[in-house]
Amino acid sequence: MARCPECHTKLRVPADVELSDRISCESCGVELEVVHLVPLELEVILTLDDEHDDSMLDELEEDIDDLGWDDEDEADDEDEW
């Protein structure tokens, strides 16, 4: 028996499960990957929906802008090596 690492619901895992197999949690919907067989260990497979991707990219771009980095600075740094 295994539990979902996200919601801690008991999961039904097939007896013939193998490393890298994917299992979905019926309770919370996350997708899990088998990363260890004995003892059985599952990890959440991180998937982001398009809306979430866009907001994260926007935040990263703002963070980069706040740092004051730009492509020209990177090109100058490469020339110095």
ChimeraX attribute file (.defattr): number of C-alpha atoms within 10 A of each C-alpha:
attribute: neighborCount
match mode: 1-to-1
recipient: residues
	/A:1	10
	/A:2	14
	/A:3	16
	/A:4	23
	/A:5	15
	/A:6	15
	/A:7	12
	/A:8	12
	/A:9	14
	/A:10	14
	/A:11	15
	/A:12	13
	/A:13	14
	/A:14	9
	/A:15	7
	/A:16	6
	/A:17	13
	/A:18	14
	/A:19	13
	/A:20	14
	/A:21	12
	/A:22	17
	/A:23	22
	/A:24	17
	/A:25	21
	/A:26	13
	/A:27	13
	/A:28	12
	/A:29	12
	/A:30	18
	/A:31	18
	/A:32	21
	/A:33	17
	/A:34	19
	/A:35	17
	/A:36	13
	/A:37	12
	/A:38	6
	/A:39	9
	/A:40	15
	/A:41	16
	/A:42	22
	/A:43	18
	/A:44	18
	/A:45	14
	/A:46	8
	/A:47	10
	/A:48	10
	/A:49	7
	/A:50	9
	/A:51	8
	/A:52	11
	/A:53	12
	/A:54	12
	/A:55	11
	/A:56	13
	/A:57	11
	/A:58	12
	/A:59	12
	/A:60	12
	/A:61	12
	/A:62	11
	/A:63	12
	/A:64	12
	/A:65	11
	/A:66	9
	/A:67	9
	/A:68	8
	/A:69	11
	/A:70	10
	/A:71	7
	/A:72	9
	/A:73	10
	/A:74	10
	/A:75	10
	/A:76	10
	/A:77	9
	/A:78	9
	/A:79	7
	/A:80	6
	/A:81	5
